[in-house]
Amino acid sequence: MLCIVCRNETNKYKCPKCFEYYCSVGCYKSHTESNNCKVKESKSTEENVDNPRIILPFTTEDTVDIALLKKLEKSDELRKLLENPHLRNYLLEVDRAPSAWKAMKVAMQEPLFIEFADACLKVVEPENK
């Protein structure tokens, strides 16, 4: 990914308003002070929850229905796991990784991440307990 301001290679940070990448505090300040920072609303997720017949733009055989994903919010087991700062930091690293496949391959070797993934699967695929 390229920094929205200086165009250097980065995947460190994403603007919380427009989700564009930036590489430093200086670039972030410059970006947010410019007129280029437009809020991107992710209304598609909310619309899909209210109307599950909406088709997602990219789906695979592994795509989980949005109604099931909403159940993750109510999981006490997940909430407890996410109290762990190590897990939260690890999830951020995976999210920011330039190669999702490589990051997931490494993550699936981490016992805490496996515990998190299993807790997610218990919610979205309860018949496979």
N, C-alpha and C positions, 0 to 999 in steps of 0.2 A: 504494500500500500504506500501511497505517496502522501506526504504532509500537505494539507490543504493550502498552507501558506508558502513554505520554502521549497516544496516539491522534493525534499529528501526522502529516501526510503525509510518508512517507519511503520510500526504496528503497535506502538506504545499506548497511545491514548485515543479515545473517541470523544468528540464533542457531545455533551449530553443533550444538546438541542437538535443538532442536524445529523449527528452520527458520522461526521467526516473525521478522518484521522488527522492528528497533529503530533508533533514530536517534542515540543517543549512548552514551558510556561509562556515564553515570549511569543511563540507562534499562536498559542491559544488566545492570549490577550489580543493580539493583532487580528485574529480571525473573528473573535466575538465583537470587537469594536467596529469591524467592517460591516457593510450591508449584505455581505454574502452569507451570513449565518442565518439560515431560515429554519424554523422549527419544522421538523418532519414528524407528523403525527402518525402513529401506527394504528390507525383506526381499523385496519383490516382485521386485526386480531379480535378487537371488540365486536366488530360486525359479525365475524364468524362465530363467536360465542353465542350471540343472540340469534343468528341465523346459520345453523350448521350446514345448510345446503350450499353455501358459497364455496366455490372451489378455490383452493389455494393455488398460487401461481406456479409452484414447483412441488410436486408430490412424488413420492416413491412408494413402493410396497411397504416401507417401514414408517411412513408418515403416520403420526398419532393424531387421532381426532381431537380437535380443539376442546370439545366438551370434556374429554378425558384429561387433557392437560390442565384444565381449570381445577380438577380435583387435587392436583399437586399442592395447591395453595392451602388445602385443608388438612394435609397430612401432618400429624404431630411428630411422627418419626422423622420426616424430612426437616421439619422446623428444628428439632433437637440436633440433628446432624449439622445443619447450617449454622448453629451456634459456634461451631468449631472454626476459629479464624484460619487454621491451616487449610481446611477444606475450601473455605471461601476464597482464599488466595489462590489455591490450586485451580479452582473453577475459572477464576479471572485469567490465569495463565493459559488455560486451554482455550478460552474464548478469544484471547488475543493472538494466539499462535498463527503464524502465516500459513501453516499446512494443517488443516483440520484432521486429516487422516493420520498424520504422524503424531499429532498431539493426543488423539484418542488412543492410538496404539500404546503410547507411553503411559497414558492415564490408566489404562486397563491393567497395568502392572502395580498400581498403587492401591493397597488394601482399603484405604479410606475412600478413595474414589469408587471402588467396586461396591463398597457398602452403600454409598450414595446412589449409584446406578441401580442396585438391587432394590433399594427403597422406592425409587421412582417406578421401577417395573412393577412392584407390588401394587402400586396405585393404578397404573394405566393398563396392566395386563393381569388383573387379579386371578383369573382362571389358571395362570401358569405358576402359581405359588409352588 
